[in-house]
Amino acid sequence: MQMDVISLLADPTRRKIIELLTEGELSAGEIASHFEIARPGVSRHLRQLREGGLVSVTRSGQKHIYRLEPDELMEIDRWLTPIRSFWNNRLDALDTELRRGRGGRQGATSIKSARQQRSESA
């Protein structure tokens, strides 16, 4: 995995563009309409995402149509898998310890909730 992909996704505007494209293909104008920044700024972000391999573009008449290219995102997911496993193992151990101690039931529920929220957002 290229670390450049992680750098690209560090920017909130580029993350929002990726989120928009998960719904389907969009023109550059449609993407730009979701932001308060000037269109040249959105174009710069789109170019960076294209160069990073996260999106591709085709022309349809005068329009540039962008689509998500999931392969690089799948690489990030593969990279995160052992990290998720690490934290799940740690949280399981904490859950076990909380169950052994006083009031462990309430704490265990909180830990499971935190784990579930984290896996849903990943």
N, C-alpha and C positions, 0 to 999 in steps of 0.2 A: 504494500500500500504506500502510495506517495504521501508524505507528510504534508505536501502542498494541499491536499484535499482537506485535511483537518484545518489548515490555515484558512482555506476558502470558506469553510463552514463556521469559522469563528466570527465572521461578520454577520450581524443580525439582518441586514438587508438581503444578503445572499441566502441566508437560511429561509427567510420569508419567500424568496423567489422559488426555492426548492419546494417549500410547502405548497405554494400555488400550483406548481407544475405536477404535484402528485394528483391533482384533480383532472389533469389532461393537458393537452397542448394549448398554448396561448401565444398570441402575437406579442411582439415587443410592446406595442401600444397598450394592449390589455394588461400586461405585466406592470408597465409604468403607471397605469391608472390607480394602482394600489399603494403608491408611494407619494409622499409630499416632496421628494427631492426632484430636481430637474431631470428631464429625460436623458440628457447626456450622462448623468451620474448612473442612472439605471442601465444604460447601454454599457457603461464601463464594467458594472457588476456582471452583466450577461456575458460580456466578452471574457472576463476572468473565469466564470463558470464553464464556458465553452472550452477555453484553453485547458482547464483542469479536467475536462472529460465528464463533467457532471451533467451537462446539457448539450443538446445538438440543435442545429438550426437548419431550416429549409426555407426556400423562398417560395412564396405563393403570390405571384404578381408583384405588387409593391411591398407586401408584408413579409416580415421575417417571423416564421413560426418556430417557437422553441418547444422542445420536449425533454423530459427528464431521461437521463441515461443511468439506469440503476446499478450498473456493474461496479462503479467506484464506491457507491454507497454500500453495496454488498461487501466490499472489501473492509469497510469500516466496521460493519456488523461482525464479520469474521474476527477482526482484531479485538472487538469488545467482548466476544464470547467468553474467553478465559477470565476477563476482568469481572464480568457478571457472575461467573461461577465462583470466583474468589470471594466476592461480597456475599453471595447467597450462602456459601459455606460458613462464613463468619457470622452471619445473621442466624443461621441454624444453631450454631454453637451458643450464641447469646440467648436465643430462645430456650435452649435446653437449660442453661444456667438460671435463667429467670424462672423457669418452671420449678426448679429445685428450691428456689428461695421463696421468701414471703411475698405475697401479692404478685407472684409470677404470672398468673393468668392474665391480668390486665396488661402487664408489660409485654407478654408474648403476643397478645393481640396487636399491640402497637407496632411491634417489630414486623409481624406478618403484613400489616397494612403498609408499612414503609416499603417492604420488599415488593409488594404487589404494585404500588404506585410507581416504583422505579422501573419495574419490568414493563409496565404499560407505557411509560414515557420513552423507553429506549427503542 
